[in-house]
Amino acid sequence: ATLAGRVAVDTETNSLDAMSAKLVGVSLSVEPGSACYIPLGHKLGNESDQDSFDKVSQEENSSAQIPLQEALALLKPLLEDPHVLKIGQNLKYDMVVLARSPYPIHMYPIDDTMIMSFVLDAGRGSHGMDALSQLHLDITPIAYKTVVGAGKHQVTFDQVSLDTACEYAAEDADITLRLADFLRPRLVSEQMTTVYQTI
């Protein structure tokens, strides 16, 4: 990422509320078509959910995961490096989660594909990652509901199996990087860079 000068970042948590969410994992991508997921807080779900979702045992999870503080200490130099652009979709959420973590990380500089899309196409539809991916990349991402379920069978992301979480989360980082590569040139060609930077 340091050599590439940029990295797409996405966090996975157990809540949509950034002020209370616990970090479950971090995905990174430095080139289109390639990404990784770092699981940090997956655990065994409720027994009642076993029939709907593939769970892994606590022992399997702990051996496949990096201790949270150790992982954050390794990520901090990269995510705080002023020479590496951090790219995200709705990055404010990830920034709040990482700043609240047990080993606070303050990301800068940043690019946000959701804000890029809003600046370029404010009234032309959704600025969510799935919609943008379908519109601009012709890729239908893995739906969040297929990963965590819905209704009474819904689980939090920390209860999702590592294999499923890896596939879903790594795809998010990859698509975010691809969206940035698609949208950023439009900011220049449509003379919206100053508006974007101001927002």
DOSE-214652 format. One record per residue (C-alpha): x, y, z; residue in three letters; residue number from 1. Coordinates in nm, 4 decimals, always signed. Layout:
# residues N
LUMTOR        xx        yy        zz  residu  num
LUMTOR         X         Y         Z     ALA  NUM
...
This chain:
# residues 199
LUMTOR        xx        yy        zz  residu  num
LUMTOR   +0.0000   +0.0000   +0.0000     ALA    1
LUMTOR   +0.2856   +0.2379   +0.0772     THR    2
LUMTOR   +0.4366   +0.1699   -0.2655     LEU    3
LUMTOR   +0.0961   +0.2004   -0.4334     ALA    4
LUMTOR   +0.0335   +0.5307   -0.2542     GLY    5
LUMTOR   -0.3272   +0.4362   -0.1833     ARG    6
LUMTOR   -0.5369   +0.1730   -0.0108     VAL    7
LUMTOR   -0.9094   +0.1095   -0.0039     ALA    8
LUMTOR   -1.0289   +0.0477   +0.3523     VAL    9
LUMTOR   -1.3514   -0.0969   +0.4865     ASP   10
LUMTOR   -1.4389   -0.1957   +0.8409     THR   11
LUMTOR   -1.6844   -0.4634   +0.9472     GLU   12
LUMTOR   -1.8601   -0.4157   +1.2795     THR   13
LUMTOR   -2.1397   -0.5605   +1.4885     ASN   14
LUMTOR   -2.3610   -0.2498   +1.4593     SER   15
LUMTOR   -2.4556   +0.0275   +1.2158     LEU   16
LUMTOR   -2.4138   +0.2823   +1.4968     ASP   17
LUMTOR   -2.0528   +0.3997   +1.4673     ALA   18
LUMTOR   -2.0534   +0.5289   +1.8254     MET   19
LUMTOR   -2.1332   +0.1897   +1.9762     SER   20
LUMTOR   -2.0081   -0.0532   +1.7101     ALA   21
LUMTOR   -1.7308   -0.2982   +1.7915     LYS   22
LUMTOR   -1.4703   -0.3682   +1.5266     LEU   23
LUMTOR   -1.5024   -0.7181   +1.3782     VAL   24
LUMTOR   -1.2611   -0.6923   +1.0863     GLY   25
LUMTOR   -1.0846   -0.4711   +0.8321     VAL   26
LUMTOR   -1.0581   -0.5223   +0.4577     SER   27
LUMTOR   -0.7946   -0.3640   +0.2349     LEU   28
LUMTOR   -0.7331   -0.3371   -0.1392     SER   29
LUMTOR   -0.4434   -0.1763   -0.3253     VAL   30
LUMTOR   -0.5224   -0.2906   -0.6782     GLU   31
LUMTOR   -0.8474   -0.3688   -0.8604     PRO   32
LUMTOR   -0.9409   -0.7357   -0.8484     GLY   33
LUMTOR   -0.7423   -0.8068   -0.5326     SER   34
LUMTOR   -0.8254   -0.7550   -0.1657     ALA   35
LUMTOR   -0.7801   -0.9076   +0.1777     CYS   36
LUMTOR   -0.9859   -0.9338   +0.4943     TYR   37
LUMTOR   -0.8359   -0.9245   +0.8431     ILE   38
LUMTOR   -1.0762   -1.0927   +1.0889     PRO   39
LUMTOR   -1.0488   -0.9510   +1.4397     LEU   40
LUMTOR   -1.3638   -1.0202   +1.6383     GLY   41
LUMTOR   -1.5667   -1.3099   +1.5003     HIS   42
LUMTOR   -1.7308   -1.5363   +1.7556     LYS   43
LUMTOR   -1.9747   -1.8238   +1.7857     LEU   44
LUMTOR   -2.3339   -1.7138   +1.7292     GLY   45
LUMTOR   -2.6483   -1.8188   +1.9112     ASN   46
LUMTOR   -2.7304   -2.1881   +1.8871     GLU   47
LUMTOR   -3.0724   -2.0980   +1.7455     SER   48
LUMTOR   -2.9019   -1.9463   +1.4430     ASP   49
LUMTOR   -2.7017   -2.2587   +1.3598     GLN   50
LUMTOR   -2.9572   -2.3877   +1.1096     ASP   51
LUMTOR   -2.9448   -2.0683   +0.9039     SER   52
LUMTOR   -2.5794   -1.9716   +0.9065     PHE   53
LUMTOR   -2.2465   -2.1472   +0.8840     ASP   54
LUMTOR   -2.0779   -2.0768   +1.2180     LYS   55
LUMTOR   -1.7298   -2.1643   +1.3297     VAL   56
LUMTOR   -1.6285   -2.2532   +1.6827     SER   57
LUMTOR   -1.4571   -2.0120   +1.9172     GLN   58
LUMTOR   -1.1401   -2.2206   +1.8963     GLU   59
LUMTOR   -1.1320   -2.2068   +1.5160     GLU   60
LUMTOR   -1.2012   -1.8338   +1.5199     ASN   61
LUMTOR   -0.9345   -1.7477   +1.7737     SER   62
LUMTOR   -0.6664   -1.9431   +1.5888     SER   63
LUMTOR   -0.7592   -1.7780   +1.2573     ALA   64
LUMTOR   -0.7701   -1.4232   +1.3902     GLN   65
LUMTOR   -0.5083   -1.1699   +1.4893     ILE   66
LUMTOR   -0.5466   -1.0227   +1.8388     PRO   67
LUMTOR   -0.7243   -0.6883   +1.8008     LEU   68
LUMTOR   -0.4615   -0.4610   +1.9556     GLN   69
LUMTOR   -0.1789   -0.6348   +1.7693     GLU   70
LUMTOR   -0.3593   -0.5932   +1.4364     ALA   71
LUMTOR   -0.4451   -0.2290   +1.5034     LEU   72
LUMTOR   -0.0836   -0.1551   +1.5980     ALA   73
LUMTOR   +0.0252   -0.3006   +1.2631     LEU   74
LUMTOR   -0.2453   -0.1130   +1.0695     LEU   75
LUMTOR   -0.1930   +0.2232   +1.2405     LYS   76
LUMTOR   +0.1283   +0.3267   +1.0570     PRO   77
LUMTOR   -0.0338   +0.2527   +0.7198     LEU   78
LUMTOR   -0.3704   +0.4135   +0.7914     LEU   79
LUMTOR   -0.2116   +0.7244   +0.9427     GLU   80
LUMTOR   +0.0630   +0.7587   +0.6777     ASP   81
LUMTOR   +0.0221   +1.1050   +0.5195     PRO   82
LUMTOR   +0.1704   +0.9717   +0.1939     HIS   83
LUMTOR   -0.0902   +0.6967   +0.1499     VAL   84
LUMTOR   -0.4395   +0.7947   +0.0353     LEU   85
LUMTOR   -0.7108   +0.6030   +0.2209     LYS   86
LUMTOR   -1.0174   +0.5348   +0.0055     ILE   87
LUMTOR   -1.3555   +0.4335   +0.1423     GLY   88
LUMTOR   -1.7305   +0.4302   +0.0859     GLN   89
LUMTOR   -1.9004   +0.6413   +0.3538     ASN   90
LUMTOR   -1.5565   +0.6618   +0.5148     LEU   91
LUMTOR   -1.6778   +0.8788   +0.8022     LYS   92
LUMTOR   -1.8303   +0.5668   +0.9603     TYR   93
LUMTOR   -1.5017   +0.3739   +0.9374     ASP   94
LUMTOR   -1.3057   +0.6729   +1.0695     MET   95
LUMTOR   -1.5283   +0.6981   +1.3774     VAL   96
LUMTOR   -1.5053   +0.3222   +1.4441     VAL   97
LUMTOR   -1.1252   +0.3178   +1.4112     LEU   98
LUMTOR   -1.0821   +0.6333   +1.6203     ALA   99
LUMTOR   -1.2875   +0.4693   +1.8991     ARG  100
LUMTOR   -1.0994   +0.1392   +1.8847     SER  101
LUMTOR   -0.8766   +0.0158   +2.1706     PRO  102
LUMTOR   -0.5763   +0.1402   +1.9698     TYR  103
LUMTOR   -0.7143   +0.4609   +1.8131     PRO  104
LUMTOR   -0.6376   +0.5217   +1.4459     ILE  105
LUMTOR   -0.6919   +0.8590   +1.2797     HIS  106
LUMTOR   -0.6994   +0.8178   +0.9006     MET  107
LUMTOR   -0.5734   +1.0936   +0.6737     TYR  108
LUMTOR   -0.5642   +1.1787   +0.3824     PRO  109
LUMTOR   -0.8900   +1.0318   +0.2573     ILE  110
LUMTOR   -1.1115   +0.9926   -0.0493     ASP  111
LUMTOR   -1.4770   +0.8938   -0.0178     ASP  112
LUMTOR   -1.6550   +0.7351   -0.3139     THR  113
LUMTOR   -1.9988   +0.8124   -0.1698     MET  114
LUMTOR   -1.9174   +1.1834   -0.1596     ILE  115
LUMTOR   -1.7613   +1.1663   -0.5073     MET  116
LUMTOR   -2.0853   +1.0176   -0.6367     SER  117
LUMTOR   -2.2978   +1.2758   -0.4562     PHE  118
LUMTOR   -2.0925   +1.5634   -0.5990     VAL  119
LUMTOR   -2.1122   +1.4226   -0.9523     LEU  120
LUMTOR   -2.4666   +1.2841   -0.9567     ASP  121
LUMTOR   -2.6498   +1.4399   -0.6626     ALA  122
LUMTOR   -3.0076   +1.3824   -0.7765     GLY  123
LUMTOR   -2.9625   +1.0803   -1.0002     ARG  124
LUMTOR   -3.0233   +0.7917   -0.7614     GLY  125
LUMTOR   -2.8662   +0.6101   -0.4709     SER  126
LUMTOR   -2.5059   +0.6683   -0.3671     HIS  127
LUMTOR   -2.4770   +0.3374   -0.1826     GLY  128
LUMTOR   -2.1956   +0.1046   -0.2838     MET  129
LUMTOR   -2.4180   -0.1708   -0.4240     ASP  130
LUMTOR   -2.6090   +0.0712   -0.6480     ALA  131
LUMTOR   -2.2910   +0.2470   -0.7630     LEU  132
LUMTOR   -2.1237   -0.0856   -0.8369     SER  133
LUMTOR   -2.4131   -0.1993   -1.0538     GLN  134
LUMTOR   -2.4409   +0.1360   -1.2307     LEU  135
LUMTOR   -2.0738   +0.2112   -1.2980     HIS  136
LUMTOR   -1.8963   -0.1267   -1.2849     LEU  137
LUMTOR   -2.1748   -0.3641   -1.3929     ASP  138
LUMTOR   -2.0962   -0.5748   -1.0850     ILE  139
LUMTOR   -2.3664   -0.6966   -0.8472     THR  140
LUMTOR   -2.1949   -0.7256   -0.5074     PRO  141
LUMTOR   -2.2773   -0.9847   -0.2449     ILE  142
LUMTOR   -2.5820   -0.8491   -0.0631     ALA  143
LUMTOR   -2.5395   -0.7818   +0.3094     TYR  144
LUMTOR   -2.8669   -0.9652   +0.3794     LYS  145
LUMTOR   -2.7349   -1.2840   +0.2213     THR  146
LUMTOR   -2.4447   -1.2703   +0.4670     VAL  147
LUMTOR   -2.6255   -1.1820   +0.7906     VAL  148
LUMTOR   -2.9813   -1.2838   +0.7061     GLY  149
LUMTOR   -3.3009   -1.0970   +0.7791     ALA  150
LUMTOR   -3.5763   -1.0872   +1.0377     GLY  151
LUMTOR   -3.5556   -1.3308   +1.3270     LYS  152
LUMTOR   -3.2703   -1.5204   +1.1602     HIS  153
LUMTOR   -3.0498   -1.2103   +1.1234     GLN  154
LUMTOR   -2.7153   -1.2219   +1.3025     VAL  155
LUMTOR   -2.4512   -0.9596   +1.3640     THR  156
LUMTOR   -2.1375   -0.9655   +1.1491     PHE  157
LUMTOR   -1.9248   -1.1069   +1.4314     ASP  158
LUMTOR   -2.1357   -1.4260   +1.4083     GLN  159
LUMTOR   -2.0675   -1.4774   +1.0366     VAL  160
LUMTOR   -1.8231   -1.7544   +0.9415     SER  161
LUMTOR   -1.4744   -1.6414   +0.8452     LEU  162
LUMTOR   -1.5005   -1.7760   +0.4902     ASP  163
LUMTOR   -1.8248   -1.5907   +0.4244     THR  164
LUMTOR   -1.7019   -1.2742   +0.5959     ALA  165
LUMTOR   -1.3790   -1.2784   +0.3964     CYS  166
LUMTOR   -1.5551   -1.3083   +0.0618     GLU  167
LUMTOR   -1.8048   -1.0324   +0.1444     TYR  168
LUMTOR   -1.5679   -0.7855   +0.3111     ALA  169
LUMTOR   -1.2806   -0.8217   +0.0641     ALA  170
LUMTOR   -1.5234   -0.7607   -0.2210     GLU  171
LUMTOR   -1.6327   -0.4345   -0.0547     ASP  172
LUMTOR   -1.2764   -0.3018   -0.0465     ALA  173
LUMTOR   -1.2111   -0.4103   -0.4056     ASP  174
LUMTOR   -1.5288   -0.2494   -0.5390     ILE  175
LUMTOR   -1.4592   +0.0709   -0.3452     THR  176
LUMTOR   -1.1159   +0.0970   -0.5076     LEU  177
LUMTOR   -1.2669   +0.0354   -0.8523     ARG  178
LUMTOR   -1.5337   +0.3000   -0.7915     LEU  179
LUMTOR   -1.2686   +0.5525   -0.6917     ALA  180
LUMTOR   -1.0783   +0.4792   -1.0134     ASP  181
LUMTOR   -1.3979   +0.5339   -1.2117     PHE  182
LUMTOR   -1.5259   +0.8444   -1.0307     LEU  183
LUMTOR   -1.2063   +1.0397   -0.9598     ARG  184
LUMTOR   -1.1326   +1.1228   -1.3272     PRO  185
LUMTOR   -1.4868   +1.2535   -1.3642     ARG  186
LUMTOR   -1.4238   +1.5054   -1.0852     LEU  187
LUMTOR   -1.1491   +1.6536   -1.3014     VAL  188
LUMTOR   -1.3231   +1.6323   -1.6384     SER  189
LUMTOR   -1.6474   +1.7766   -1.4988     GLU  190
LUMTOR   -1.4609   +2.0442   -1.3009     GLN  191
LUMTOR   -1.6002   +1.9283   -0.9669     MET  192
LUMTOR   -1.2734   +1.8676   -0.7820     THR  193
LUMTOR   -1.2947   +2.1867   -0.5759     THR  194
LUMTOR   -1.6549   +2.1149   -0.4773     VAL  195
LUMTOR   -1.5589   +1.7611   -0.3760     TYR  196
LUMTOR   -1.2561   +1.8727   -0.1759     GLN  197
LUMTOR   -1.4630   +2.1378   +0.0011     THR  198
LUMTOR   -1.7302   +1.8864   +0.1033     ILE  199
